């Protein structure tokens, strides 16, 4: 009884907030619907739950409703109510149910739109050497492609193709014949791969947009019992430089291959194509199809081998002319700050030109003593700002006190892990067109805290693979290889001086949060790439300096104002992240949940 009475004021406060957020009409409609479905007692019990428990209760109610209506298999979501298990796979039968639901959804959308709209595609397929039965499966999938989606029946070539093919497929005699007769797209497949019937119209829609020269697409690897979907990131030339993340299943515009006198390996062809252009130009001419349009047989060991190769340490390039100015904002975390400054090794590290420490309302005796000590150290400037907290203003002020060509912003709760982390970040921003770079951050227990950010989580941005353990819980190469991303955290962020000044630094209207996402979005809008590099690893004791302020009501109100300001600027552009596959549930940072019609 005491527990119930103690919940009533909290429930009343939550109700008042819900009334303000949703309005009386919506709240009344929701209450009536809950009473009709669940009854008055469960509805009252739900209203008295804390917000987190209320969200879980709604998920449980929805799951029971779907089970009752035979919309879910009884054993579905065995992994924490998520679609994919710890190896990012699911039972094959359940995958096939999702495919049927997806096809029905697409058919309904096309009916509403007055039928499919796409240009017809000319298609030539290069099939790698393989067993005769595997080659036959691939050829049969080409024969099954719908006529109304193709400008002509598909052509095929490969070193072990039979002289005769299924009806409707033309076998070419040589690579020179491929170059002479190919138009439209040339697709590289492995023996045994199957293009799904929706491949031509889906890929044609992507190929039709702009000057497309390369097309990649989502796939699924199938065994008798299991399905492992391969949801690739959007076109990502930087990632492709380091790893064959499309597993050599690629489509090229026919004229791109004219330079190859002999049939190239598809990954070599892609790397050669990228070598003649920068990141921005490569991305502009590359389209990725965010839809599973091919079934393949991918050996899991292939992913492990690629990840192992990525883990083999290579020395970062030397950049003797680069100078890094480090800016750290701190308050009362003297022990953490001492550890960080010691790890920077200011005297011996030629890359670091100077260190600016911005002290905000520091009162702890040990922290104040450390700042007094550091104020007389070589390369160190201590800037005291005893005023209301404004991370953006403090970082901007610190940046003005250094003339370095590169600016490194660090939280005071950071501890480096890899020895060459700083060289890696400098190497990243030396790439033409790159303005911002950030490392992999892990919690003290080595779970992922930051492996770049994707747009849309809670209407703003989320941390990809947060809390995952490496290497087992990495998805493909998301936390293994450098890649271009939409945003990174300001806890450890390197920005070129030219980019930072062009953007006029951090937006000081965003005093307490979102200033890092905002800076990255402005950088990308102005033509600068944002890079995440997991070869640089640091530990992050997340928000250690601000943990005591989290429950501060004034801070909460300030954050709400900043949230509204941020949404007013970026709201519409946060709905789609070009580097994050929309097949993943937007509210699940672990990447184990899928959208409804995946």
KAPE-V364749 format. One record per pair of residues at least 24 apart in sequence whose ideal C-beta (glycine too) atoms are under 6 Angstrom apart, sorted by sequence separation. I is the first residue (numbers start at 0). J is the second residue. If there is no record, write none. Layout:
# KAPE-V364749
i: [I/I]
j: [J/J]
This chain:
# KAPE-V364749
i: [354/498/134/142/353/354/355/356/357/358/359/360/138/139/142/325/460/489/138/141/323/357/488/323/324/450/120/121/124/324/325/326/327/328/329/330/359/498/119/121/128/138/215/322/331/486/119/122/123/124/125/126/128/330/454/331/333/337/333/345/451/486/215/452/331/10/214/333/357/451/10/236/213/449/212/357/6/237/236/355/212/487/236/355/483/484/236/355/491/511/483/484/511/234/353/513/482/490/520/149/437/137/145/148/234/352/481/148/509/513/140/234/438/140/233/437/479/136/137/144/437/478/134/460/508/133/436/123/133/435/121/129/434/121/122/123/124/125/126/127/187/120/127/242/126/186/434/328/428/184/185/428/185/326/424/182/185/326/350/181/212/213/214/215/216/219/326/217/221/342/210/217/339/211/218/219/220/336/216/335/218/220/324/335/187/413/120/324/332/323/410/451/205/322/408/322/323/324/325/326/327/329/409/117/120/205/321/323/327/408/435/115/118/117/202/407/117/201/435/174/405/406/434/118/201/405/201/448/485/404/406/434/448/485/198/435/436/437/439/484/197/433/443/432/195/433/438/439/440/441/194/438/440/192/193/192/427/315/321/191/427/315/318/315/395/423/316/395/315/318/394/423/424/423/391/391/392/420/391/474/391/417/455/417/454/416/389/416/415/454/391/453/465/413/414/413/453/462/461/412/455/412/94/91/411/91/91/88/89/88/279/277/278/277/306/309/309/306/332/330/244/242/242/241/241/238/237/238/237/237/235/235/278/289/289/233/233/232/230/230/87/104/101/83/81/82/81/82]
j: [378/522/159/167/378/379/380/381/382/383/384/385/164/165/168/351/486/515/165/168/350/384/515/351/352/478/149/150/153/353/354/355/356/357/358/359/388/527/149/151/158/168/245/352/361/516/150/153/154/155/156/157/159/361/485/363/365/369/366/378/484/519/249/486/366/46/250/369/393/487/47/273/251/488/252/397/47/278/278/397/255/531/281/400/528/529/282/401/537/557/530/531/558/282/401/561/531/539/569/199/487/188/196/199/285/403/532/200/561/565/193/287/491/194/287/491/533/191/192/199/492/533/190/516/564/190/493/181/191/494/182/190/495/183/184/185/186/187/188/189/249/183/190/305/190/250/498/393/493/250/251/495/253/394/493/253/256/397/421/253/284/285/286/287/288/291/398/290/294/415/284/291/413/286/293/294/295/411/292/411/295/297/401/412/265/491/199/403/411/403/490/531/286/403/489/404/405/406/407/408/409/411/491/200/203/288/405/407/411/492/519/200/203/203/288/493/204/288/522/262/493/494/522/207/290/495/292/539/576/496/499/527/541/578/292/529/530/531/533/578/292/528/538/528/292/530/535/536/537/538/293/537/539/293/294/295/530/419/425/296/532/422/425/423/504/532/426/505/426/429/505/534/535/535/505/506/507/535/507/590/509/535/573/536/573/536/510/537/537/576/514/576/588/537/538/539/579/588/588/540/585/543/226/224/544/225/226/225/226/227/432/431/432/432/470/479/480/479/544/544/476/476/480/480/481/480/481/482/482/483/482/483/528/580/581/577/578/578/580/582/474/596/596/591/591/592/592/593]
